[in-house]
Amino acid sequence: MLADGYISPSSLSLRDLPWQVHWSLDKCTLCGRCTTVCPVHAIELGVFRKRTVDTPLGVSQAPSNVFKVFYGIRQKTDPAYACIGCGMCSMVCPNDAIMAYRSEELDKLRFHINRGGQPRRRGGRRNVPGGILDRIKFIRISMLTDPALDAGRHEFELRTLLGRVLPPEENLRLLKENGWIPPVREIYPLIIGGMSFGALSPTMWEGLQMGVAYLNEELGMPVRMCTGEGGCPPRLLRSRFLKYVILQIASGYFGWDEIIHAIPEMKEDPCAIEIKYGQGAKPGDGGLLMWYKVNKLIAAIRGVPPGVSLPSPPTHQTKYSIEEAVAKMIQSMSMAWGFRVPVYPKISGTSTALAVLNNLTRNPYAAGLAIDGEDGGTGAAYNVSMNHMGHPIASNIRDGYLTLARLGKQNELPLFAGGGIGKNGNLAANAAALIMLGASGVQTGKYIMQATAGCLGSESDRCNVCNIGVCPKGITSQDPRLYRRLDPEKVAERLVDVFVAFDKELKKIVAPLGRSTSLPIGMSDALGIDDAAAAQRLHIAYVV
C-alpha cells in the first residue's frame, strides 16, 4: 500500500502466491527458528490486531468491538520475498506450528517477477512433470526362447566404453602411420553429470568425490564424475584420484589456466575431456555462475576477481562451424595430453544433432558424443529457456544410433544421454530404456543431488534457488553457514548406496534378456510403449 492510499501495481494477496505459509497460534512458542532459517526471508515476526464482537446478554446494550493484540508469524506478500516452498520452517519448528502449502489458485506471482526489467532466473530444471522415458516398458522376457539369467546369482559385466573403438585393421593402420591409436576407457554406464565446483558447495563436491573414490577402489565399480565448467581444485589435479574425473572445458574456460599449468605435475591422466558446447537446460546459452556464489575460493580456482557474475559466451569464440570446432578443440585437447585421453563434445538436445554426429564420424580424434535433453538441470538459467526450449533426449539418441547403424559405426562411436534421467525416481529404468534406444551410457546430476543430499527442488517449482546461493540444504551454496549443514561423509555414503542399488536394478532389467557380458545397447526389440505415435517415432513396439 502506498502512502497516499493507492495500491501498488505489484502488490499481491496471499491467495495470489504459489506457496502459502500456514501458522498455528496455539502451537507456536515464538522461538524465531522459522524466520531465521528461511532462505528468502518470506516470513517475519509480526504484531497482529484481531477484532471480535462482544455481544452483551441484555437486549438494552449494543454490541461492541473488542480488540486483541498478539505476536505471531506473518508471510510477506512482496514478490521479492515470495515463499519458495522449501519447508525449512517446518523442519526446524519444534512444535509443528508452521507449514508451507502449494496454492490451488492461479499462480499470479509469474506476472510480477520481472521487476527492474530482469526476466526470472532460477536453478533446477523444466517445471513440467512426467516424461516419455517413464512410459517405456521392457517387453522382451526370455523364458523358453532364450536362456534367462538370475540377477542375484549370475555375474554381469555392466561396463561401457568411452572412446573411439576402431576396427583392428584401422587401429593397425593408425599405429603404423602415426604411432597412435585412439584411447578408450572402460567405465560404468552411469556417469555423474557436470556440476561445477562453484555451482555445488565445497562439502557437496567433496562428498561426491569421496563416494566416487570408494566405489572405484573398494567396490571395483569404474564410476566417473564430470567436473562441470568450473575448473578443478589444485589438490585433486595433482592426486591419483584424477583418473576418476572427466574434466569439462566450456566457452568461458574458467579454471583452465590452472589445469594446463598442472599437466606436468599430474600423477594420473583424467578419464576424459568433455568439451561443452551446449546444455539441455539452456540451449543456446553459455554457463552462468551468479555473483552471490563467487567468493574468494571460487574466484581463485576460476581465475577471476571475486564478487562478479560469471556468464560464459553462447559458443566457443573463433569456432563457429562444426568442422572448425572438431579440428581446433578436439585435436588441441588431445595434443595437450599426448593423445592419451579421450576427448568428446557435449551438446544440448537439438534437431541439428545429426549434423554434429555426422561430422564426428569422419574425425578419428572424436571419442563420442554426449547429448543433454530438455529435462536437464542447471544451477542458473533463464526460466523461459528451461521451460520452453530444448529437444527430448529419447528421439535424439534414437536418431543418432540409427544413423550410426546405417553407417556401420554403431559399435565405434559411443553416444551418452543426459537430461531427466531419474526425474521421477526411476533411475535404472530410464537408463536402461536409453541404453536400449542406443546410448552407451547416461549422465545424471539432479537425481544425485536429491538422493545423496536431500535436494528440495521439484517440477512444481519448489525451492529452485540454486542460482542465488541460499540453498537451504547447503548443496549449492558458498555460504559456510549453509554448507556446514551438509556432512560430506553422509553424501559419500548415500552416493555409494545409490550406485549399488542402481546396479542391482539394472541387472534385474537386463537378466531376462539373457545378457550378462555386455550392455544391451540398441536392443530396441525389448522396448514397448502404449503410445502409437511415440512408438513410430522411436521405432519400438506399440503395446496396449
N, C-alpha and C positions, 0 to 999 in steps of 0.2 A: 504494500500500500504506500503510495506516495504521500508527501506531506500535505499537499493541497486536497487530498481526498480521492484523487483518481487512482484507479487500479493499474499497476504496471502491466504492459503487454506480455511480459514474461512470467507473470505471477501464475502459479498453479495451485490447485487444491490438492489435498492428499489423495483424492479419488483419481486424479489425473496421473499420478506417479505409478510406474510399473511395479514397484515394491513398496509395501506399506508396513510400517512397524506397529505391531500391537503390543501394548504395555498394560500391565495389571497393577493398579494402585494398591490392591490388598496384599499382593505378594512382595512388592518392591520395598527394599530397605534403603534405597538411595545411596548405595555404596559407590556408585560412579564408575564401576568397571566397564559397563557397556559403552558409555560415552568416551572413555579413554581408549578403548580398543578399536573403535570404529575407524576404518581406514580412510573414509571420505568425509568424516565429521557430519554424518547425516542426522545425528541425534544430539540433543543437548539437554542439560538440566534446565527446567523452566518453572515458572510460578503460574499456577492456574487459579482462575476465579470461577467458581461454579455457582449458578443461581438455582435456588429451589423455592417453591411457593409454599409458604406457611399458611395452611387453612385452619382458622380457628374453629372450635367446636360450636360456638354460639353463632346464631344467624345474624346477630346485630353488628358483628365486627367484620370488616372487609379483609379479604386475603392480603398478605403482604409478602414481599420478596425478602429472602434470606440469602446472603452471600457467604460462601465458604472459600477460604484461600488455602491452597495446599501446594506442595512441591512435587514435581514429577518429571517424566521424560517426554520431551517434545521432538517430533520429527520435523526437520526443515523442509520447506517446500521450494526453496530456491533451486533451480535446475543444476546449478554448480555443485550442490551438495546432495544430489538425489541418492537415495539408498540403492546399493547395488545387489542386495540380497545375499551377501556372503554368509550371514548368520553368525558372525563372530560375537555379536552381542549376546545371543542366546547361549553360545558356547561358554562364555565366561560368567554368565549370571548364576549366582549360587541358589537362586530361588525359582528358576524357570518363570521369571516375571516378564520376559520380553521375547518376541519372535517376529521375524520378517516374513510376510506372506506375499505371494505373487497376486497382483490385482487381476480381477476378471474383466475390468473395464478396458476400454481402448487406451493404449499407451500413448498419452499426449506429450510425453517428455521428448519424443523424437522430433517434435516441431520446434523445440526450444534449446537444442544442444549445439546450435551453430552460432552461438553468441560471439561477437568480435569478428565475425566473418570466417571463423575457422570451422570446417566440417568436423564431424566426430571422428576421433581416432581412438582405437582400443586394441586390446590383445584378444587372444582366444582364437576362434575360428568361425566359420559361417553359421549364423543363427538359423539354421534350417535343420530340423530333426530328421532322422531316418536317412536312408540311402539305399542304393541298388545292391550293394555288397551283402547286406543282411537278408536280402530276398533270394540269394543264390543258394541252391541246395546241392548236396553231394548225392547223386542218384545211382552211381555205379557201385554196387556192393557185391564183391566177389564171394560166392559161396561154393557152387559146384562148377562154375565156369573157369575160375582161376583160383590159385591157392591163396586164400585169405590168411593174413598173418595175425598173430596175437600181439597186440600193442604192449602188453605187460611183460611178455617173455622174449620176444624176438629182439635182436639188436638192429637198430636203424642208423643209417648214415644220413642224418638230416644236415647236409652241408651244401653249400653252393659255391660257385667260382666267381670271383671278382677279377676281371682282366680279359684280355683278348685271347681266346682259345683257338689258335690257328691249327689247321691240319698239320700232321707231322712233316709232310713234304714242304709245306710253306715255311715252317719253322727251320727246317734244314737249309732252305734257300737263304733265309734272312741271316742265319748263323754264318754261312759261308761268305755272304756279301758284306754284312755289317758287323759280324761278331756279336750279334744281339738277337734275342727272341723276346717277345712281349712278356712282361712279368705277370704272374697270375697268383692270386691269393685264395686259399680255401677258407671260407668264413661261414658263420652261422647265418641262415636266411633272414633273421630278424635283426635289423640294424637300428640303433638309437639315432634318430634323425638329428639334423643340425640345430643345436641350441647353444648359443654362444656364451662364453664367459663374459658376462655383462648383461645379457638378456636373462640368464639364470644367476642366482646368488652364489657366492663362494661356497657356502655349505651344501647347496644342491649339487653344484658341479663336482665338488669333492666326493660327495656320496655316490654319485653315478660312476665316477672313475674308480672308486674303491670296489663297487659292485662288479664292474666290468673286469677288473683285475682278478677278483675272486672267481668269477665264472671261468676265466681262462686258465688260471693257474691251479685251482683246486678241483674244478669240475670238468675241465677239459673241453669247455664249450667256447669255440672261437668267436665270441661276441665282439662286435666293433661299435664304436661310438664316433659320430661326426662332431667336430668342434663348432660348427656354425661359423659365422662371419666375424668373429671377434679376436682372432689370433689364439694364442695358447700360452698358459703360464710358463715362464722360463724353466722352472724345475722339471716340468713334465717333458718339455722339449729335449732335455738332456738326460732323461731317465730311460730305463729299459721298458717302461710301460708305453712308450710312444708307439710301439708296434701294434697296440690295440686301438689306435686312434686314426680316424680319417680326417686329414686337415682340409678345411674348406677355404678356398680363396674366392672372394666376390668382388664386385665392381668398386668397392671402397678400399680394398687392400688393407684393411685395418689389421694391425699386428704382424704384417708380413715382413717388415724390416727386421723384427726380432727373429722370425722364423728363418729367414735367409741367412742372417748372421750366425744362427745357431747350427746350421747344417754341418760345418766341420767338427762340431763338438757332440753331434748326435751319436748316442751309443747304438741306436736302432733306427732303421728307416720307418717312417709311418706306414700304416697299412695301405693307404691310397691318398690321392689328392682329388678332391671334388671341386670342380670349377662351377660356381653357382652363377647361372645366367637368369634364373627366374625362380619364383616361389609361388606355390599354389594359392596361398592366402592373399597375395597381392600381385597378380600378373601385371607385368609392365612396369612395376616399381622396384627400386632397389631396397636394400635393408634400411632399418631405422632404429636407432637407439636414442631415446629422448634424453634430454639433459638431466632429468631427475636421477638417472642411473649412472651418469658418467662421473664417478668420484675419482680420487687420485690414483687408486689401484687400477681401475679400468682404463683411465686415460694413459697410464704408463704402459700398459700392455698393448694398447692400440696405437700408441704414438701420437696422441693428440692432447690439447690442453683440457683440463677438467672443466665440468660445468657447461658444456656446449652440446647441442644435439648433433647426432652423427648420422645424417642421411647418406645413403650410397646412391650413385648415379643409376639410372634405369638400365644401363648397359655398360659393358667394359669399354672405356674410352679408346678410340682409334681402331676398334674392332667392330665393324658394322655389317659384316657378312658372315655366313656360316663358314665359308672357305677360309676367310681371314682368321676367324676365331679358332678354328681347328689348327691351322698352320702355326699361329703365334702362341696361343695359350697352351694347348695340349703338348706340343713339342717342346716349348720352353720349360714347362713344369717337369716334363720327362727328363730333359737335359740337366736340370738342377740337381737331380738325384742320380745322375749317371744311368738313366733308363732302367733303374731297378724298381721303380714304384709305379703301379697302375695309375693312370690319370683319366678321369671321365667327367663329362659335363652334367649338370643338373639344370633342368628347365621346368617351367610351370606347365601344367596341362594346357594344351592348345590344339587348335585344328591344324596348325602347321608343324606338329611334332614329327610327322613322317618326313618332312623336308630335312629336318635336322638329322634324323636317323639315317636317311639315305646317304647323306654326306659322310656320316661317321663310318658307314660300312666300307668306304673307299680309303679310309685312313688307318693304317696298321697300328698307329700310336694310341688310338682311342680305345679305352678299356671297357666301355659300356656306355649306357645312358640311363640317368635317373630322371623320372618324371614325377612331379608333385601335383596331385589333383586339387580340385576346387575346395575340398574339405580339409586342406592342410591348415595347421595352426601357425600362429606367429606371436611375437611379443609386442609388436606395434604395427598397425596399418590403418588406412582409412576404412571406415565402416562400409562405404559404398563398394570398395574393392573386394572386401571379404564376402559380402552378401550377394553381389551381383556380377562378379567377374570370375572367369576360370572355366575349366573343362573337366568333366568327370574322369576319374582315373581309369575306370574299368574299360571303357571303349578305347582310350588312348593306348593302353597296354595291349589290348587285343589286336588293334590295328597294327601296332608295332611288331608284335610277334608274327602275325600272318604275313607282313611284309618281309620280315627276315626269313620266314619259311619259304616264300616264293623265290628268294634269292639264294636259298640253300645255306643261310648263315644263322639259323635259329640256335645252333649249338656253339656259335662263335662269339657273338656279341651279346652280353647279358643286359637285360632290362631290369631296372629296380623301380618299384612303385611306392608312392607315398601319398598321403592326403586322406585322412578319415579312417585309417586302419584302426579298428577297435573303437570307433566313435561311440558305439552303443554297448561297449564291453565285450564284443565278440571278436577278440583279437586273433585267436587261432583260426577261426572260421573265415574271417575276412582275408587273412594272409594266405590261407590255403586256396581260396577262390581266386585270388590274383595270381598265385603261382600257376594254377591250372589254366588260367587265361593267357599265361605266357611270361609272367615275371620270374626272374631268377631269385629275387628276394624282395623284401619290403622294408620300408623305413617308417618308424613311428616316433612321435615326440610327445604329443598331448596325452596319450594314454599312459606313457611312462610317468609323466608329472602327476596324473590323477592317481595312479596305482601306487607310486612309491612315496609321495609326499602329501597326498590328500588335496590336490588342486581343486578349488571350488568352482571353477568355470564350467559353464554348460551352454547348450544351444538355446536355452531360454533366456539368454543374455544375463545370466547370473555372474556377478563379480566382473571378470574381463577387464581388470585394471592393471594388467601386466605392464602396460606401457608407461605408467607414471610412478612405478617403483614403490607402491604402497601395498603390495601383495600381503594379505593378512596371514598367510601361512609362511611367508618368508621365502617362497620359491623363486620369485622373480624380482626381489628387492635387493638393493645395495645398501639399505639402512641396517646397521648392525643390531639395532633394537628389534628389528623384524626378523632378519635371517638367523638370529640366535635361537629363534623358536624351533628351528629345524635341526635335528640331530643327524649329521651325515652318516653315522653308523647305522641308524634306523633306515635311512634312504637306501644304503647299500644292501642291507638285509632284505628289504622289500623288493629291490631290483632282482636279487637272486631268486626270490620266491616267484616273481613274475615270469622269469625265463624258464625256470624249472617246470612251472605249471603249463606254460605255453608249449614247451617241448612235449609234455605228456599229451596235451590236447591235439597237437599236430600229428603225433603218432596215431592217436585214435582215429583221425581222419584218413591218413594215408594207409593204415594197416589193411582195411577192407579192399583197397585197390591192389593188394599184392605187391606193393613197392617197399623195399627196405634198403636198397643200396643207392638209391638216387631219389631226388625230389621229382614229383610228377609235373615237371614244367611243361606247360602247353597241353596237358591231358584234358582237353575240354569235353571229351565224351563222358567224363564223370560229373559234369555240371548240368543243372537244370534250373529253370525259373518259371514262375507262374504268370509271366507277362509275355505275351506273344511278340510284341514289338521289341522288347529288350532281348528276347531270345534270338530274334532275327538279327538284331544289331550286333550282338556278341557272338553269333554263330554257335550257340549252345542249344540244348534241347528245351522245348516248351513242354512243361509238365503241369497238369492240373489234377 
